[in-house]
Amino acid sequence: MDTVAGFVTPGIVFLLTLASGFWLSRSGKPLKTGIFTLHKLIALVAVVVTALQIYNALKILDVAPIMIALIVVIGLCVVALFATGALMSADRPGYRSLLTIHNLAPLLAVIAGVAVIYLLSGRSR
């Protein structure tokens, strides 16, 4: 299977995560437990599926330092998303700042992810 094609499933699960997050944000406060749980589970699946795909791709390819840096950026974005999501659900102070980070992290992760896929496309067998 083509290395780049392997990222279709993580992409679909990522889109489902965004859709459930949008649905959650539109459901109002207090957060609906069912939607919130669904969003967290889909996000967790997205992380696992993406991490497995990256791991499998990297073990068969030569890895450039820029690719490692981009993967680290993606990882940091994921940590930021989980942390800000947890803090926002706990009604911590600084909600607006947390929401800004929670909205920007996926964008940065997508940009880094597209760059990784682009770099992989030139290296796949």
N, C-alpha and C positions, 0 to 999 in steps of 0.2 A: 504494500500500500504506500502511496505517495506520502511523504512526511507532512506536507502542507495540508493535504486532504484530511489528515487525521485530526485537524483542528476544527472540523465542522461541528462535531458533537460538543466540544467545549464552547464554541461560539453560540450554539443554540441554547445551551444551558445558561450561558451568560445573559443572553437576551431574555430568557425566562426570569432570571434573577432581577433584571431591570424592570420587567413588566410587573412582577410581584411587588417590587419596591415602590413603583409608581402607584399601584393599586393600594398598597399600605399607606402611602402618604396621602392619598385621596380619601381614605376611609375615616380620617379625622382622629381626634384625641378623645378619650383614651384609645390607644392602639387596640385593634381587634386581635385577640389572642390567636385565632385560627390563621388569619392572614399573616400575622407576624411570625408564627411558627413555620408556616409554609415558606415564607421569604427566607428565613434562616436556613431551613433545610435545603432549599434550592441553591442558596449561596454556598453552602458546604459542599454539595454535590459538584457545583461548578469548580470549586477550588481543587477537589480531589481529582476530577476528570482532567482538568487542565494540568495539574502537577504530574499526573501519570503520563500524559501525552508529551509534556516537555521532557520528562525523565527519559522516556523511551526514545525520543528524537535525539537527545543529546548523547546517549550512550552509543549510538551508531555513527555519529558525525564528529568531525573536528570542530571544536568550539572556539570561536574568536572571543577575545576579552570583552568586546562590545556586547556580545550576546549575553555573557555572564552579567554584565552591568545592567542590561535591560531586564533580565530575569529577576535580578535583585530589586529593581524598581517595581516590577509587577508584585513581587512578594511583599514589599513595603506598603504598596497600595492595598493589598488584601488585608494586611494587619491593620492598616488605618481604617478600612471599611468595617471590619469586625469590631474594632475598639470604639469607633464613633457610633456605630449602630447600637452597641451595648450601652454606651453612655447616654445616647439620646432616648433610648427606651426606659432608662432609669430616671429620666427627668433631671439630669444633672444641669448645673449652671453652665451658661455658655452655649445654649442650644443652637443659636444662629451660627456660631463659629464651627461647631461640630457638624451642622448641616452643610455648611460650605465645603468642609473637608470631605464629607460623605458624598457630596455631589461632584467634586473635582477628582477624587481618587479613581473612580471608574474611567473617566476620560483619559487620565494619565496612563492607567493600566491598558486601555485599548490602544493608545498610541504606541506604547512600548511593546504590546503584543503584536500589533501589525508589523512593527519593525523586526521583531523576532521571526515572525512568519516569513517576512520578506528575505531575511538573511538565511533562513532554513531553505527557502525555495531555490536558492542558488547552490545549496550544498547537498540537497537530497539525492539519493541514488536513482 
